[in-house]
Amino acid sequence: MTDPAPFMAPTWPLEMLATTTFEDAGPGQTRVTIRWLPHDSDDVGRATFEAARPGMEMGFAGMWTKLESYLATL
């Protein structure tokens, strides 16, 4: 079997549950909430995921900031 995510820690959970929610946040605004959780993982996989959470949050925050800036130009 090929490593499914060679760029991640070898203890990274093999399955994730991703939930995306879209909410009306007022006129012309939408709030997007994304939740990722390890699915069917052991304690080591969950701990690996939690240790990486701050970096993932920074990455997503940067992505949303760039998207917001781009959309403002349209």
PQR file of N, CA, C, O and H, with PARSE charges and radii, in Angstrom:
ATOM      1  N   MET A   1       0.842  -1.183   0.000 -0.4000 1.5000
ATOM      2  CA  MET A   1       0.000   0.000   0.000 -0.0000 2.0000
ATOM      3  C   MET A   1       0.882   1.239   0.000  0.5500 1.7000
ATOM      4  O   MET A   1       1.874   1.302   0.727 -0.5500 1.4000
ATOM      5  N   THR A   2       0.528   2.202  -0.798 -0.4000 1.5000
ATOM      6  CA  THR A   2       1.253   3.469  -0.860 -0.0000 2.0000
ATOM      7  C   THR A   2       0.840   4.336   0.315  0.5500 1.7000
ATOM      8  O   THR A   2      -0.329   4.365   0.698 -0.5500 1.4000
ATOM      9  H   THR A   2      -0.278   2.150  -1.388  0.4000 1.0000
ATOM     10  N   ASP A   3       1.811   5.044   0.885 -0.4000 1.5000
ATOM     11  CA  ASP A   3       1.518   5.962   1.993 -0.0000 2.0000
ATOM     12  C   ASP A   3       0.516   6.995   1.507  0.5500 1.7000
ATOM     13  O   ASP A   3       0.792   7.696   0.533 -0.5500 1.4000
ATOM     14  H   ASP A   3       2.761   5.021   0.573  0.4000 1.0000
ATOM     15  N   PRO A   4      -0.656   7.114   2.164 -0.5600 1.5000
ATOM     16  CA  PRO A   4      -1.690   8.028   1.673  0.2800 2.0000
ATOM     17  C   PRO A   4      -1.338   9.500   1.832  0.5500 1.7000
ATOM     18  O   PRO A   4      -1.893  10.347   1.131 -0.5500 1.4000
ATOM     19  N   ALA A   5      -0.437   9.810   2.730 -0.4000 1.5000
ATOM     20  CA  ALA A   5      -0.081  11.211   2.965 -0.0000 2.0000
ATOM     21  C   ALA A   5       1.391  11.299   3.361  0.5500 1.7000
ATOM     22  O   ALA A   5       1.705  11.516   4.531 -0.5500 1.4000
ATOM     23  H   ALA A   5       0.013   9.122   3.299  0.4000 1.0000
ATOM     24  N   PRO A   6       2.295  11.134   2.394 -0.5600 1.5000
ATOM     25  CA  PRO A   6       3.723  11.094   2.739  0.2800 2.0000
ATOM     26  C   PRO A   6       4.251  12.383   3.340  0.5500 1.7000
ATOM     27  O   PRO A   6       5.304  12.372   3.978 -0.5500 1.4000
ATOM     28  N   PHE A   7       3.545  13.503   3.154 -0.4000 1.5000
ATOM     29  CA  PHE A   7       3.995  14.778   3.690 -0.0000 2.0000
ATOM     30  C   PHE A   7       3.589  14.946   5.149  0.5500 1.7000
ATOM     31  O   PHE A   7       4.038  15.885   5.806 -0.5500 1.4000
ATOM     32  H   PHE A   7       2.689  13.512   2.636  0.4000 1.0000
ATOM     33  N   MET A   8       2.759  14.065   5.662 -0.4000 1.5000
ATOM     34  CA  MET A   8       2.296  14.163   7.042 -0.0000 2.0000
ATOM     35  C   MET A   8       3.054  13.177   7.924  0.5500 1.7000
ATOM     36  O   MET A   8       3.748  12.282   7.443 -0.5500 1.4000
ATOM     37  H   MET A   8       2.394  13.302   5.129  0.4000 1.0000
ATOM     38  N   ALA A   9       2.900  13.370   9.216 -0.4000 1.5000
ATOM     39  CA  ALA A   9       3.535  12.467  10.180 -0.0000 2.0000
ATOM     40  C   ALA A   9       3.057  11.040   9.947  0.5500 1.7000
ATOM     41  O   ALA A   9       1.904  10.829   9.569 -0.5500 1.4000
ATOM     42  H   ALA A   9       2.336  14.097   9.608  0.4000 1.0000
ATOM     43  N   PRO A  10       3.916  10.073  10.165 -0.5600 1.5000
ATOM     44  CA  PRO A  10       3.496   8.679   9.969  0.2800 2.0000
ATOM     45  C   PRO A  10       2.375   8.261  10.916  0.5500 1.7000
ATOM     46  O   PRO A  10       1.708   7.253  10.679 -0.5500 1.4000
ATOM     47  N   THR A  11       2.162   9.020  11.979 -0.4000 1.5000
ATOM     48  CA  THR A  11       1.095   8.706  12.928 -0.0000 2.0000
ATOM     49  C   THR A  11      -0.185   9.486  12.639  0.5500 1.7000
ATOM     50  O   THR A  11      -1.132   9.437  13.424 -0.5500 1.4000
ATOM     51  H   THR A  11       2.703   9.839  12.172  0.4000 1.0000
ATOM     52  N   TRP A  12      -0.217  10.209  11.510 -0.4000 1.5000
ATOM     53  CA  TRP A  12      -1.403  10.993  11.143 -0.0000 2.0000
ATOM     54  C   TRP A  12      -2.586  10.039  10.950  0.5500 1.7000
ATOM     55  O   TRP A  12      -2.407   8.970  10.366 -0.5500 1.4000
ATOM     56  H   TRP A  12       0.552  10.249  10.873  0.4000 1.0000
ATOM     57  N   PRO A  13      -3.784  10.387  11.420 -0.5600 1.5000
ATOM     58  CA  PRO A  13      -4.950   9.521  11.234  0.2800 2.0000
ATOM     59  C   PRO A  13      -5.211   9.245   9.754  0.5500 1.7000
ATOM     60  O   PRO A  13      -5.091  10.138   8.915 -0.5500 1.4000
ATOM     61  N   LEU A  14      -5.565   8.018   9.448 -0.4000 1.5000
ATOM     62  CA  LEU A  14      -5.798   7.645   8.051 -0.0000 2.0000
ATOM     63  C   LEU A  14      -7.159   8.105   7.549  0.5500 1.7000
ATOM     64  O   LEU A  14      -7.355   8.243   6.341 -0.5500 1.4000
ATOM     65  H   LEU A  14      -5.663   7.292  10.129  0.4000 1.0000
ATOM     66  N   GLU A  15      -8.101   8.343   8.456 -0.4000 1.5000
ATOM     67  CA  GLU A  15      -9.433   8.787   8.060 -0.0000 2.0000
ATOM     68  C   GLU A  15      -9.799  10.042   8.838  0.5500 1.7000
ATOM     69  O   GLU A  15      -9.492  10.170  10.023 -0.5500 1.4000
ATOM     70  H   GLU A  15      -7.942   8.231   9.437  0.4000 1.0000
ATOM     71  N   MET A  16     -10.461  10.964   8.149 -0.4000 1.5000
ATOM     72  CA  MET A  16     -10.899  12.210   8.769 -0.0000 2.0000
ATOM     73  C   MET A  16     -12.386  12.395   8.486  0.5500 1.7000
ATOM     74  O   MET A  16     -12.891  11.989   7.439 -0.5500 1.4000
ATOM     75  H   MET A  16     -10.710  10.860   7.186  0.4000 1.0000
ATOM     76  N   LEU A  17     -13.074  13.016   9.442 -0.4000 1.5000
ATOM     77  CA  LEU A  17     -14.454  13.417   9.244 -0.0000 2.0000
ATOM     78  C   LEU A  17     -14.444  14.928   9.084  0.5500 1.7000
ATOM     79  O   LEU A  17     -14.063  15.647  10.008 -0.5500 1.4000
ATOM     80  H   LEU A  17     -12.664  13.345  10.293  0.4000 1.0000
ATOM     81  N   ALA A  18     -14.858  15.415   7.922 -0.4000 1.5000
ATOM     82  CA  ALA A  18     -14.884  16.850   7.649 -0.0000 2.0000
ATOM     83  C   ALA A  18     -16.338  17.289   7.506  0.5500 1.7000
ATOM     84  O   ALA A  18     -17.099  16.720   6.723 -0.5500 1.4000
ATOM     85  H   ALA A  18     -15.168  14.831   7.171  0.4000 1.0000
ATOM     86  N   THR A  19     -16.709  18.311   8.275 -0.4000 1.5000
ATOM     87  CA  THR A  19     -18.054  18.863   8.225 -0.0000 2.0000
ATOM     88  C   THR A  19     -17.944  20.342   7.887  0.5500 1.7000
ATOM     89  O   THR A  19     -17.224  21.080   8.559 -0.5500 1.4000
ATOM     90  H   THR A  19     -16.091  18.773   8.911  0.4000 1.0000
ATOM     91  N   THR A  20     -18.654  20.782   6.849 -0.4000 1.5000
ATOM     92  CA  THR A  20     -18.665  22.187   6.454 -0.0000 2.0000
ATOM     93  C   THR A  20     -20.086  22.711   6.613  0.5500 1.7000
ATOM     94  O   THR A  20     -21.041  22.119   6.112 -0.5500 1.4000
ATOM     95  H   THR A  20     -19.240  20.183   6.303  0.4000 1.0000
ATOM     96  N   THR A  21     -20.209  23.834   7.321 -0.4000 1.5000
ATOM     97  CA  THR A  21     -21.508  24.451   7.568 -0.0000 2.0000
ATOM     98  C   THR A  21     -21.498  25.865   7.001  0.5500 1.7000
ATOM     99  O   THR A  21     -20.544  26.614   7.216 -0.5500 1.4000
ATOM    100  H   THR A  21     -19.433  24.316   7.728  0.4000 1.0000
ATOM    101  N   PHE A  22     -22.539  26.230   6.288 -0.4000 1.5000
ATOM    102  CA  PHE A  22     -22.711  27.573   5.737 -0.0000 2.0000
ATOM    103  C   PHE A  22     -23.887  28.222   6.459  0.5500 1.7000
ATOM    104  O   PHE A  22     -24.972  27.646   6.532 -0.5500 1.4000
ATOM    105  H   PHE A  22     -23.314  25.623   6.114  0.4000 1.0000
ATOM    106  N   GLU A  23     -23.667  29.433   6.997 -0.4000 1.5000
ATOM    107  CA  GLU A  23     -24.725  30.151   7.707 -0.0000 2.0000
ATOM    108  C   GLU A  23     -24.859  31.563   7.170  0.5500 1.7000
ATOM    109  O   GLU A  23     -23.873  32.201   6.803 -0.5500 1.4000
ATOM    110  H   GLU A  23     -22.785  29.901   6.938  0.4000 1.0000
ATOM    111  N   ASP A  24     -26.088  32.039   7.129 -0.4000 1.5000
ATOM    112  CA  ASP A  24     -26.345  33.441   6.782 -0.0000 2.0000
ATOM    113  C   ASP A  24     -25.794  34.297   7.916  0.5500 1.7000
ATOM    114  O   ASP A  24     -26.164  34.111   9.075 -0.5500 1.4000
ATOM    115  H   ASP A  24     -26.889  31.520   7.427  0.4000 1.0000
ATOM    116  N   ALA A  25     -24.922  35.225   7.587 -0.4000 1.5000
ATOM    117  CA  ALA A  25     -24.304  36.091   8.600 -0.0000 2.0000
ATOM    118  C   ALA A  25     -24.686  37.550   8.377  0.5500 1.7000
ATOM    119  O   ALA A  25     -23.963  38.457   8.788 -0.5500 1.4000
ATOM    120  H   ALA A  25     -24.621  35.376   6.645  0.4000 1.0000
ATOM    121  N   GLY A  26     -25.809  37.767   7.733 -0.4000 1.5000
ATOM    122  CA  GLY A  26     -26.247  39.132   7.470 -0.0000 2.0000
ATOM    123  C   GLY A  26     -26.251  39.412   5.984  0.5500 1.7000
ATOM    124  O   GLY A  26     -25.869  38.558   5.185 -0.5500 1.4000
ATOM    125  H   GLY A  26     -26.397  37.030   7.399  0.4000 1.0000
ATOM    126  N   PRO A  27     -26.681  40.603   5.611 -0.5600 1.5000
ATOM    127  CA  PRO A  27     -26.766  40.960   4.192  0.2800 2.0000
ATOM    128  C   PRO A  27     -25.419  40.787   3.458  0.5500 1.7000
ATOM    129  O   PRO A  27     -24.418  41.410   3.810 -0.5500 1.4000
ATOM    130  N   GLY A  28     -25.430  39.940   2.452 -0.4000 1.5000
ATOM    131  CA  GLY A  28     -24.233  39.755   1.640 -0.0000 2.0000
ATOM    132  C   GLY A  28     -23.096  39.016   2.341  0.5500 1.7000
ATOM    133  O   GLY A  28     -21.962  39.048   1.864 -0.5500 1.4000
ATOM    134  H   GLY A  28     -26.243  39.433   2.166  0.4000 1.0000
ATOM    135  N   GLN A  29     -23.375  38.353   3.461 -0.4000 1.5000
ATOM    136  CA  GLN A  29     -22.312  37.666   4.211 -0.0000 2.0000
ATOM    137  C   GLN A  29     -22.720  36.226   4.505  0.5500 1.7000
ATOM    138  O   GLN A  29     -23.883  35.927   4.776 -0.5500 1.4000
ATOM    139  H   GLN A  29     -24.297  38.328   3.848  0.4000 1.0000
ATOM    140  N   THR A  30     -21.739  35.362   4.445 -0.4000 1.5000
ATOM    141  CA  THR A  30     -21.936  33.956   4.778 -0.0000 2.0000
ATOM    142  C   THR A  30     -20.816  33.529   5.720  0.5500 1.7000
ATOM    143  O   THR A  30     -19.642  33.799   5.467 -0.5500 1.4000
ATOM    144  H   THR A  30     -20.795  35.605   4.225  0.4000 1.0000
ATOM    145  N   ARG A  31     -21.183  32.873   6.783 -0.4000 1.5000
ATOM    146  CA  ARG A  31     -20.191  32.323   7.713 -0.0000 2.0000
ATOM    147  C   ARG A  31     -19.973  30.859   7.326  0.5500 1.7000
ATOM    148  O   ARG A  31     -20.924  30.086   7.214 -0.5500 1.4000
ATOM    149  H   ARG A  31     -22.137  32.653   6.988  0.4000 1.0000
ATOM    150  N   VAL A  32     -18.713  30.496   7.127 -0.4000 1.5000
ATOM    151  CA  VAL A  32     -18.356  29.123   6.783 -0.0000 2.0000
ATOM    152  C   VAL A  32     -17.586  28.539   7.964  0.5500 1.7000
ATOM    153  O   VAL A  32     -16.580  29.094   8.405 -0.5500 1.4000
ATOM    154  H   VAL A  32     -17.940  31.124   7.219  0.4000 1.0000
ATOM    155  N   THR A  33     -18.076  27.416   8.461 -0.4000 1.5000
ATOM    156  CA  THR A  33     -17.394  26.723   9.557 -0.0000 2.0000
ATOM    157  C   THR A  33     -16.965  25.357   9.058  0.5500 1.7000
ATOM    158  O   THR A  33     -17.773  24.590   8.535 -0.5500 1.4000
ATOM    159  H   THR A  33     -18.893  26.966   8.102  0.4000 1.0000
ATOM    160  N   ILE A  34     -15.682  25.062   9.226 -0.4000 1.5000
ATOM    161  CA  ILE A  34     -15.148  23.764   8.815 -0.0000 2.0000
ATOM    162  C   ILE A  34     -14.615  23.064  10.057  0.5500 1.7000
ATOM    163  O   ILE A  34     -13.807  23.617  10.803 -0.5500 1.4000
ATOM    164  H   ILE A  34     -15.026  25.686   9.651  0.4000 1.0000
ATOM    165  N   ARG A  35     -15.080  21.845  10.262 -0.4000 1.5000
ATOM    166  CA  ARG A  35     -14.596  21.049  11.395 -0.0000 2.0000
ATOM    167  C   ARG A  35     -13.991  19.768  10.844  0.5500 1.7000
ATOM    168  O   ARG A  35     -14.618  19.044  10.071 -0.5500 1.4000
ATOM    169  H   ARG A  35     -15.736  21.396   9.656  0.4000 1.0000
ATOM    170  N   TRP A  36     -12.765  19.507  11.257 -0.4000 1.5000
ATOM    171  CA  TRP A  36     -12.081  18.261  10.906 -0.0000 2.0000
ATOM    172  C   TRP A  36     -11.834  17.509  12.191  0.5500 1.7000
ATOM    173  O   TRP A  36     -11.398  18.088  13.186 -0.5500 1.4000
ATOM    174  H   TRP A  36     -12.255  20.095  11.885  0.4000 1.0000
ATOM    175  N   LEU A  37     -12.108  16.237  12.173 -0.4000 1.5000
ATOM    176  CA  LEU A  37     -11.829  15.388  13.320 -0.0000 2.0000
ATOM    177  C   LEU A  37     -11.294  14.053  12.834  0.5500 1.7000
ATOM    178  O   LEU A  37     -11.747  13.532  11.815 -0.5500 1.4000
ATOM    179  H   LEU A  37     -12.462  15.767  11.365  0.4000 1.0000
ATOM    180  N   PRO A  38     -10.326  13.494  13.563 -0.5600 1.5000
ATOM    181  CA  PRO A  38      -9.886  12.147  13.210  0.2800 2.0000
ATOM    182  C   PRO A  38     -11.062  11.179  13.347  0.5500 1.7000
ATOM    183  O   PRO A  38     -11.839  11.267  14.299 -0.5500 1.4000
ATOM    184  N   HIS A  39     -11.185  10.279  12.414 -0.4000 1.5000
ATOM    185  CA  HIS A  39     -12.260   9.290  12.442 -0.0000 2.0000
ATOM    186  C   HIS A  39     -11.653   7.908  12.585  0.5500 1.7000
ATOM    187  O   HIS A  39     -10.722   7.545  11.865 -0.5500 1.4000
ATOM    188  H   HIS A  39     -10.555  10.207  11.641  0.4000 1.0000
ATOM    189  N   ASP A  40     -12.187   7.148  13.517 -0.4000 1.5000
ATOM    190  CA  ASP A  40     -11.724   5.774  13.711 -0.0000 2.0000
ATOM    191  C   ASP A  40     -10.209   5.728  13.899  0.5500 1.7000
ATOM    192  O   ASP A  40      -9.519   4.924  13.272 -0.5500 1.4000
ATOM    193  H   ASP A  40     -12.943   7.443  14.102  0.4000 1.0000
ATOM    194  N   SER A  41      -9.703   6.598  14.766 -0.4000 1.5000
ATOM    195  CA  SER A  41      -8.257   6.716  14.980 -0.0000 2.0000
ATOM    196  C   SER A  41      -7.901   6.269  16.397  0.5500 1.7000
ATOM    197  O   SER A  41      -8.757   6.202  17.278 -0.5500 1.4000
ATOM    198  H   SER A  41     -10.263   7.252  15.276  0.4000 1.0000
ATOM    199  N   ASP A  42      -6.640   5.971  16.591 -0.4000 1.5000
ATOM    200  CA  ASP A  42      -6.173   5.634  17.931 -0.0000 2.0000
ATOM    201  C   ASP A  42      -5.725   6.908  18.658  0.5500 1.7000
ATOM    202  O   ASP A  42      -5.747   7.998  18.086 -0.5500 1.4000
ATOM    203  H   ASP A  42      -5.944   6.025  15.875  0.4000 1.0000
ATOM    204  N   ASP A  43      -5.323   6.758  19.912 -0.4000 1.5000
ATOM    205  CA  ASP A  43      -4.913   7.914  20.714 -0.0000 2.0000
ATOM    206  C   ASP A  43      -3.713   8.646  20.107  0.5500 1.7000
ATOM    207  O   ASP A  43      -3.632   9.873  20.167 -0.5500 1.4000
ATOM    208  H   ASP A  43      -5.305   5.872  20.376  0.4000 1.0000
ATOM    209  N   VAL A  44      -2.795   7.894  19.528 -0.4000 1.5000
ATOM    210  CA  VAL A  44      -1.607   8.517  18.922 -0.0000 2.0000
ATOM    211  C   VAL A  44      -2.018   9.363  17.720  0.5500 1.7000
ATOM    212  O   VAL A  44      -1.519  10.476  17.555 -0.5500 1.4000
ATOM    213  H   VAL A  44      -2.861   6.898  19.479  0.4000 1.0000
ATOM    214  N   GLY A  45      -2.908   8.862  16.888 -0.4000 1.5000
ATOM    215  CA  GLY A  45      -3.387   9.622  15.736 -0.0000 2.0000
ATOM    216  C   GLY A  45      -4.115  10.882  16.158  0.5500 1.7000
ATOM    217  O   GLY A  45      -3.910  11.947  15.574 -0.5500 1.4000
ATOM    218  H   GLY A  45      -3.313   7.957  17.021  0.4000 1.0000
ATOM    219  N   ARG A  46      -4.969  10.767  17.174 -0.4000 1.5000
ATOM    220  CA  ARG A  46      -5.681  11.952  17.663 -0.0000 2.0000
ATOM    221  C   ARG A  46      -4.711  12.974  18.246  0.5500 1.7000
ATOM    222  O   ARG A  46      -4.884  14.175  18.035 -0.5500 1.4000
ATOM    223  H   ARG A  46      -5.135   9.902  17.648  0.4000 1.0000
ATOM    224  N   ALA A  47      -3.700  12.522  18.971 -0.4000 1.5000
ATOM    225  CA  ALA A  47      -2.711  13.441  19.544 -0.0000 2.0000
ATOM    226  C   ALA A  47      -1.891  14.118  18.445  0.5500 1.7000
ATOM    227  O   ALA A  47      -1.569  15.301  18.554 -0.5500 1.4000
ATOM    228  H   ALA A  47      -3.559  11.547  19.142  0.4000 1.0000
ATOM    229  N   THR A  48      -1.554  13.380  17.393 -0.4000 1.5000
ATOM    230  CA  THR A  48      -0.818  13.960  16.264 -0.0000 2.0000
ATOM    231  C   THR A  48      -1.651  15.052  15.604  0.5500 1.7000
ATOM    232  O   THR A  48      -1.142  16.126  15.285 -0.5500 1.4000
ATOM    233  H   THR A  48      -1.816  12.419  17.305  0.4000 1.0000
ATOM    234  N   PHE A  49      -2.927  14.769  15.404 -0.4000 1.5000
ATOM    235  CA  PHE A  49      -3.828  15.738  14.804 -0.0000 2.0000
ATOM    236  C   PHE A  49      -3.928  16.991  15.673  0.5500 1.7000
ATOM    237  O   PHE A  49      -3.814  18.107  15.164 -0.5500 1.4000
ATOM    238  H   PHE A  49      -3.340  13.896  15.663  0.4000 1.0000
ATOM    239  N   GLU A  50      -4.139  16.818  16.970 -0.4000 1.5000
ATOM    240  CA  GLU A  50      -4.276  17.961  17.877 -0.0000 2.0000
ATOM    241  C   GLU A  50      -2.997  18.796  17.931  0.5500 1.7000
ATOM    242  O   GLU A  50      -3.065  20.020  18.041 -0.5500 1.4000
ATOM    243  H   GLU A  50      -4.232  15.912  17.383  0.4000 1.0000
ATOM    244  N   ALA A  51      -1.842  18.152  17.855 -0.4000 1.5000
ATOM    245  CA  ALA A  51      -0.571  18.883  17.860 -0.0000 2.0000
ATOM    246  C   ALA A  51      -0.429  19.745  16.611  0.5500 1.7000
ATOM    247  O   ALA A  51       0.232  20.783  16.645 -0.5500 1.4000
ATOM    248  H   ALA A  51      -1.788  17.158  17.765  0.4000 1.0000
ATOM    249  N   ALA A  52      -1.051  19.318  15.502 -0.4000 1.5000
ATOM    250  CA  ALA A  52      -0.956  20.060  14.245 -0.0000 2.0000
ATOM    251  C   ALA A  52      -2.048  21.125  14.109  0.5500 1.7000
ATOM    252  O   ALA A  52      -2.005  21.938  13.185 -0.5500 1.4000
ATOM    253  H   ALA A  52      -1.588  18.474  15.475  0.4000 1.0000
ATOM    254  N   ARG A  53      -3.017  21.128  15.016 -0.4000 1.5000
ATOM    255  CA  ARG A  53      -4.171  22.030  14.901 -0.0000 2.0000
ATOM    256  C   ARG A  53      -3.779  23.504  14.771  0.5500 1.7000
ATOM    257  O   ARG A  53      -4.319  24.180  13.895 -0.5500 1.4000
ATOM    258  H   ARG A  53      -3.051  20.468  15.766  0.4000 1.0000
ATOM    259  N   PRO A  54      -2.864  24.043  15.599 -0.5600 1.5000
ATOM    260  CA  PRO A  54      -2.533  25.475  15.452  0.2800 2.0000
ATOM    261  C   PRO A  54      -2.032  25.836  14.051  0.5500 1.7000
ATOM    262  O   PRO A  54      -2.392  26.886  13.518 -0.5500 1.4000
ATOM    263  N   GLY A  55      -1.223  24.994  13.466 -0.4000 1.5000
ATOM    264  CA  GLY A  55      -0.740  25.261  12.110 -0.0000 2.0000
ATOM    265  C   GLY A  55      -1.848  25.201  11.082  0.5500 1.7000
ATOM    266  O   GLY A  55      -1.878  26.000  10.146 -0.5500 1.4000
ATOM    267  H   GLY A  55      -0.930  24.142  13.899  0.4000 1.0000
ATOM    268  N   MET A  56      -2.767  24.249  11.255 -0.4000 1.5000
ATOM    269  CA  MET A  56      -3.894  24.151  10.327 -0.0000 2.0000
ATOM    270  C   MET A  56      -4.791  25.377  10.449  0.5500 1.7000
ATOM    271  O   MET A  56      -5.270  25.903   9.444 -0.5500 1.4000
ATOM    272  H   MET A  56      -2.742  23.601  12.016  0.4000 1.0000
ATOM    273  N   GLU A  57      -5.019  25.831  11.682 -0.4000 1.5000
ATOM    274  CA  GLU A  57      -5.850  27.019  11.884 -0.0000 2.0000
ATOM    275  C   GLU A  57      -5.215  28.249  11.244  0.5500 1.7000
ATOM    276  O   GLU A  57      -5.913  29.062  10.639 -0.5500 1.4000
ATOM    277  H   GLU A  57      -4.630  25.404  12.498  0.4000 1.0000
ATOM    278  N   MET A  58      -3.892  28.392  11.374 -0.4000 1.5000
ATOM    279  CA  MET A  58      -3.212  29.523  10.729 -0.0000 2.0000
ATOM    280  C   MET A  58      -3.328  29.433   9.214  0.5500 1.7000
ATOM    281  O   MET A  58      -3.573  30.436   8.544 -0.5500 1.4000
ATOM    282  H   MET A  58      -3.325  27.732  11.865  0.4000 1.0000
ATOM    283  N   GLY A  59      -3.152  28.232   8.676 -0.4000 1.5000
ATOM    284  CA  GLY A  59      -3.240  28.049   7.233 -0.0000 2.0000
ATOM    285  C   GLY A  59      -4.625  28.367   6.694  0.5500 1.7000
ATOM    286  O   GLY A  59      -4.756  29.050   5.679 -0.5500 1.4000
ATOM    287  H   GLY A  59      -2.953  27.417   9.220  0.4000 1.0000
ATOM    288  N   PHE A  60      -5.656  27.874   7.368 -0.4000 1.5000
ATOM    289  CA  PHE A  60      -7.017  28.163   6.929 -0.0000 2.0000
ATOM    290  C   PHE A  60      -7.334  29.641   7.071  0.5500 1.7000
ATOM    291  O   PHE A  60      -7.972  30.221   6.192 -0.5500 1.4000
ATOM    292  H   PHE A  60      -5.549  27.319   8.193  0.4000 1.0000
ATOM    293  N   ALA A  61      -6.900  30.261   8.164 -0.4000 1.5000
ATOM    294  CA  ALA A  61      -7.158  31.700   8.354 -0.0000 2.0000
ATOM    295  C   ALA A  61      -6.533  32.502   7.219  0.5500 1.7000
ATOM    296  O   ALA A  61      -7.153  33.429   6.700 -0.5500 1.4000
ATOM    297  H   ALA A  61      -6.382  29.789   8.878  0.4000 1.0000
ATOM    298  N   GLY A  62      -5.311  32.152   6.833 -0.4000 1.5000
ATOM    299  CA  GLY A  62      -4.651  32.838   5.722 -0.0000 2.0000
ATOM    300  C   GLY A  62      -5.382  32.631   4.409  0.5500 1.7000
ATOM    301  O   GLY A  62      -5.492  33.550   3.598 -0.5500 1.4000
ATOM    302  H   GLY A  62      -4.807  31.398   7.255  0.4000 1.0000
ATOM    303  N   MET A  63      -5.884  31.414   4.204 -0.4000 1.5000
ATOM    304  CA  MET A  63      -6.615  31.121   2.978 -0.0000 2.0000
ATOM    305  C   MET A  63      -7.889  31.959   2.900  0.5500 1.7000
ATOM    306  O   MET A  63      -8.187  32.535   1.854 -0.5500 1.4000
ATOM    307  H   MET A  63      -5.794  30.668   4.863  0.4000 1.0000
ATOM    308  N   TRP A  64      -8.641  32.033   3.997 -0.4000 1.5000
ATOM    309  CA  TRP A  64      -9.878  32.814   4.000 -0.0000 2.0000
ATOM    310  C   TRP A  64      -9.591  34.301   3.811  0.5500 1.7000
ATOM    311  O   TRP A  64     -10.358  34.995   3.143 -0.5500 1.4000
ATOM    312  H   TRP A  64      -8.399  31.565   4.847  0.4000 1.0000
ATOM    313  N   THR A  65      -8.508  34.794   4.385 -0.4000 1.5000
ATOM    314  CA  THR A  65      -8.140  36.204   4.214 -0.0000 2.0000
ATOM    315  C   THR A  65      -7.856  36.500   2.747  0.5500 1.7000
ATOM    316  O   THR A  65      -8.300  37.517   2.215 -0.5500 1.4000
ATOM    317  H   THR A  65      -7.886  34.230   4.928  0.4000 1.0000
ATOM    318  N   LYS A  66      -7.111  35.606   2.093 -0.4000 1.5000
ATOM    319  CA  LYS A  66      -6.812  35.787   0.671 -0.0000 2.0000
ATOM    320  C   LYS A  66      -8.086  35.713  -0.176  0.5500 1.7000
ATOM    321  O   LYS A  66      -8.254  36.488  -1.118 -0.5500 1.4000
ATOM    322  H   LYS A  66      -6.749  34.779   2.525  0.4000 1.0000
ATOM    323  N   LEU A  67      -8.975  34.785   0.159 -0.4000 1.5000
ATOM    324  CA  LEU A  67     -10.222  34.675  -0.598 -0.0000 2.0000
ATOM    325  C   LEU A  67     -11.054  35.934  -0.421  0.5500 1.7000
ATOM    326  O   LEU A  67     -11.608  36.450  -1.392 -0.5500 1.4000
ATOM    327  H   LEU A  67      -8.838  34.156   0.923  0.4000 1.0000
ATOM    328  N   GLU A  68     -11.148  36.430   0.792 -0.4000 1.5000
ATOM    329  CA  GLU A  68     -11.913  37.654   1.037 -0.0000 2.0000
ATOM    330  C   GLU A  68     -11.347  38.836   0.250  0.5500 1.7000
ATOM    331  O   GLU A  68     -12.100  39.625  -0.321 -0.5500 1.4000
ATOM    332  H   GLU A  68     -10.699  36.011   1.581  0.4000 1.0000
ATOM    333  N   SER A  69     -10.024  38.955   0.223 -0.4000 1.5000
ATOM    334  CA  SER A  69      -9.390  40.026  -0.550 -0.0000 2.0000
ATOM    335  C   SER A  69      -9.688  39.880  -2.030  0.5500 1.7000
ATOM    336  O   SER A  69      -9.985  40.865  -2.706 -0.5500 1.4000
ATOM    337  H   SER A  69      -9.412  38.315   0.687  0.4000 1.0000
ATOM    338  N   TYR A  70      -9.612  38.661  -2.537 -0.4000 1.5000
ATOM    339  CA  TYR A  70      -9.903  38.433  -3.952 -0.0000 2.0000
ATOM    340  C   TYR A  70     -11.353  38.780  -4.282  0.5500 1.7000
ATOM    341  O   TYR A  70     -11.627  39.464  -5.268 -0.5500 1.4000
ATOM    342  H   TYR A  70      -9.370  37.861  -1.988  0.4000 1.0000
ATOM    343  N   LEU A  71     -12.274  38.304  -3.452 -0.4000 1.5000
ATOM    344  CA  LEU A  71     -13.695  38.558  -3.715 -0.0000 2.0000
ATOM    345  C   LEU A  71     -14.013  40.042  -3.685  0.5500 1.7000
ATOM    346  O   LEU A  71     -14.919  40.489  -4.388 -0.5500 1.4000
ATOM    347  H   LEU A  71     -12.052  37.748  -2.651  0.4000 1.0000
ATOM    348  N   ALA A  72     -13.291  40.815  -2.889 -0.4000 1.5000
ATOM    349  CA  ALA A  72     -13.515  42.260  -2.821 -0.0000 2.0000
ATOM    350  C   ALA A  72     -13.140  42.943  -4.128  0.5500 1.7000
ATOM    351  O   ALA A  72     -13.592  44.057  -4.390 -0.5500 1.4000
ATOM    352  H   ALA A  72     -12.555  40.452  -2.318  0.4000 1.0000
ATOM    353  N   THR A  73     -12.321  42.293  -4.954 -0.4000 1.5000
ATOM    354  CA  THR A  73     -11.906  42.894  -6.226 -0.0000 2.0000
ATOM    355  C   THR A  73     -12.908  42.613  -7.346  0.5500 1.7000
ATOM    356  O   THR A  73     -12.819  43.212  -8.418 -0.5500 1.4000
ATOM    357  H   THR A  73     -11.954  41.387  -4.740  0.4000 1.0000
ATOM    358  N   LEU A  74     -13.843  41.723  -7.112 -0.4000 1.5000
ATOM    359  CA  LEU A  74     -14.782  41.338  -8.172 -0.0000 2.0000
ATOM    360  C   LEU A  74     -15.886  42.356  -8.340  0.5500 1.7000
ATOM    361  O   LEU A  74     -16.760  42.184  -9.190 -0.5500 1.4000
ATOM    362  H   LEU A  74     -13.915  41.237  -6.241  0.4000 1.0000
TER
END
